[in-house]
Amino acid sequence: MEFSSKLLENAVYEISQLPGIGKRTALRLVLHLLKQPKTQTEHLVNALGTLRQNIKFCKTCHSISDIDICDICNNPSRNRAIVCVVEDIRDVMAIESTGQYRGLYHVLGGKISPMDGIGPQELTINSLIQKVESGEIQELIFALSATMEGDTTNFYIYKQLEGFDITTSTIARGIGVNDELEYADEVTLGRSIRNRIPFEKALRNS
């Protein structure tokens, strides 16, 4: 792709680094921004700059937050004895949209994937184990995507919890194998949370 402007080329290159965006889509987005009032582009730049500078991660669940402890963890009406284990904030948002879950969350920040160089130490698994050791948690719900990496991560955590008096469950497989949680419709995801099954049973059926 030939560019008549180095400034245009640089902008297209940076935007094309985003997931799912190729150079043609990036070019279309850049040209769209150039047609808009200058203030709109400035607002976008300022919003992204403020996000990078001020964003925090909740000290309790590790989800993205504006403050040290996120609103969900701060909410006294949430059931603190149940913790739903998810990959990232997109899964938190997906589950919250169902209105079927009133417990807390623990965001791992990814899934175990040796091919990508991601091991247990790169995730927040140790923090999760410490929560279990505190004795406040009665049930962990594994809500990772139904992929090989998700199942591997579930099983690793399950093995780390052997010996603890805690219930482990997994969302019902209304979510298809290899499906990402964030793309599930609200009804299916809500039913999967509500009809969760013991993790041991899921192991036998896998």
N, C-alpha and C positions, 0 to 999 in steps of 0.2 A: 504494500500500500504506500503510494507516494503522497507526500504532504507538501503543500505550498508554504507552510509556516512551521518553523521549529517549535514555536509555542503551542500550536495546535497539536503537533505530533507528541510533545511531552505530556499534554493533558490527556490525550487519547491513550497513551501508554499507561499512565498511572491508573486511569479508570478501568482499563482492560485487565488489570491485576486483580480486580474483584472477582469472587467466584461466580461462574455462570455468565460472565460478560466477555464476549470476544471483541476484537478491534472494531468490527463494523458497528456493533451495538454501542461501543464506547464512543465512536465518532458521532453517531446519531445523538447521543446524550450531550456531548460537548457542543455540537451545533445547536441543539435545542437551548442550552444554557446561554449561548451567545445571542440568541434571538430574544431572550427575556430581559426585563429591566436589570440594570447592573446591581440594584439592591437585592434582587432575588439570589444572585450568585453569592453576594457578600453574606447574606443570611445563612446560606448553605455552608460556606466556609467557616463562618463564626460558630455555627451549631456543631460542626465536626471538631473544630478546635477546642471548644468548650467541653465536648464529650470526652476527648482524649485527655484533657488536662484535669478534669474534675471527677470523672467516673470512679466509683469505688466498687469493691466486692464485699458483700455482706460477710461480716466476721463469723457469723453463725452458720449460714447455709451456702456461702460462696457464690450466691447469685449476684448479678449486676444490680447496683443500687446507687442512689444519690447520697445515702448516709451510711454510717458504719454498720447499723443493723437494719435490714430491709423491713418494709411495711408488713410483709407476711409474718416474719419472725417476731415482729413487735406486736402483732395482733393478739390480744389476750383471749379472743374467742376461738383461736385455732387449737386443735387437739395436739398437744405437744408429745403425746405418747406414740404417735404414728408419724413416720418419716418416709417420704417418697423419694427414692434415689433416681435422679435423672442425669442426662448428659450435659445439658446447658440450659440457658434461660429460655430458649425457644420451646423446650418441652414444658417448663414451668408455665409459660403463657398458654400453651395448648391445653394443659390439664386444667388450669384456672378457668379457661373459657367454658369448660363443661359444667361448672357449678356443682360437680359431684364429689368434690374432695375438700375436706376442711382440716387436714393435718398440715404438717410442715414439709419442707423439702431439704434435700442435700444435693447440691450440684457438683458433679464429679469433674467437670471441665473437659470431658472427652471419654473415650473408651480405650481399653487395652488393645493395642494393635502393634505387635512386634514389627510388622512390615513397614509401619510408619515411624518406628522408633519410639512408640509410646508404651511405656510400662507402668506398673502400679505406682511407682514413685513420682510419675509426672501428673498423677491425678490426686484428688483430695480424699483418697481412701483412708489414710492414716487418721485424718480428722474425723471421718465417719466412725471408725473403730473406737476412737476416744469418746464419741457421743454415746455409743452403745455401752462402753465401760462405765459411764456415769450412772447407769441404771434407770434413767428416765424414759428410755424408749422401750415400748412393748412390741412394736411391729415395724419392720422395714418392708416397704413395697418396692420391688425392682421394676422400674418403668423405663428401661433402656430399649432402644429399637431392636426389633427381632432380627438381628443380623448375627453373623458369626462373632464379630467383635463385641456386640452387646451381650450375647450369651456367655462369652468367655469372661467378660467383666463381672457379670452376675455371679458366675460360678466361683470366681476368685474371691469375691467379697463373702459369698456364702461360706467358703472354706475357712476364711479368717474369723468367722463368727461362731465356729463350732465351740461348744462349751458354754456359750452365753444363753441365758434363759430369755429368748426372744423369738417371736414369730417372724418368719420370712415368707413373703408372698410375692407373686408376680402378676402383672396385669393379664387378664384373660386374652387369649389369642384371637380376639376379634380383629386385632391388628395383624395384617398379613405378614408372613415371613419375608424378611428383607425390606419391610416398609419402615420408613422413618416416622417417628412419633409425631413430629410437627405437621405432617401432611395428612394425618388421620382426621376424618370429620368428627365434629364434637359429639354426636350421638354415639358413634362407635367407640370413641375414646372414653366417654363417660361410662358406658356399659362395661368397658374393659377394666376400669378402675373399680367400679362397684362390684363386679363379679370376679374379682381377683381370686387366684387359687394358691394353695401352699406351694412354695418353691420346690419342695421335694417331689411333689406330684408332677410338676413341670419337667423336672429332671428325668423322671421315669418315662414320660411321654415323648421326650425329645429323641 
